[in-house]
Structure formats: structure tokens, C-alpha cells
Amino acid sequence: QVQLMESGGGLVQTGGSLRLSCAASGSINTMGWYRKAPGKQRELVATITSGGSTKYADSVKGRFTISRDIAKNTVALQMNSLKPEDTAVYYCNADLGPFRIDRYYWGQGTQVTVSS
């Protein structure tokens, strides 16, 4: 079983920056961040593989950067030029791969609020 511990959410003004961090209890193939805003479905924000390949939602490209420290089993999301529409609960995700029955694990979520 994998445990994920997130940190770094908070309140920031439009145009500001926040950095989210997530520590995993073991080595993970792909880690990422998802978010859920009120009244909306959870959506992918960014993912990164153990090899460093990244994927971003179109809405955050050029503003957010995902990175990871393989040795420390951590993943971070640097969020710049934040907008009110980025307000959501952000969840760290661990993807153990398609051959695992327990493929996905989630953190408890951290609130990000961007004021206009």
C-alpha cells in the first residue's frame, strides 16, 4: 500500500505563485497532480514518469511545472501566474502501472484558493 502526504496549498492573489509537494511511502512509476473544483469533475493537472516524461493540461501549460526527486520519492508542482479558475482541491496521485490491481493511490488533498 502506498501513502501520499501533500503540503503547500493556501490562499494567493491572482498572478501569485504556490508550490505543492507530495511525499510517497515508496517508489512510484508515474506520479501526478489532479484537481477538483466545486461543481466540476476531477481533472488531470500534470503527470511525470520515473523517466521524467511530463504531461500537462492545456489550461496550465506554461504556468505550472511538475518535477520529482526519485531518490526521495517526492513530486512537486510549481504553480505560477495563478488565476481564480485554478481554485480547487489538488490531489497527489500515484500510478503503479497497468499490471497492479491496486493501480491508483490518492493523497488527502490540499486546498488552493486564488483570489481575484
ABEGO torsion letter per residue (X at the ends): XBBBBBBGBEBBBBGBBBBBBBBBABBBABBBBBBBBBGBBBBBABBBBAAGBBBBBAAABGABBBBBBAAAGBBBBBBBGBBAAABBBBBBBBBAEAABABABBBBAEBBBBBBX
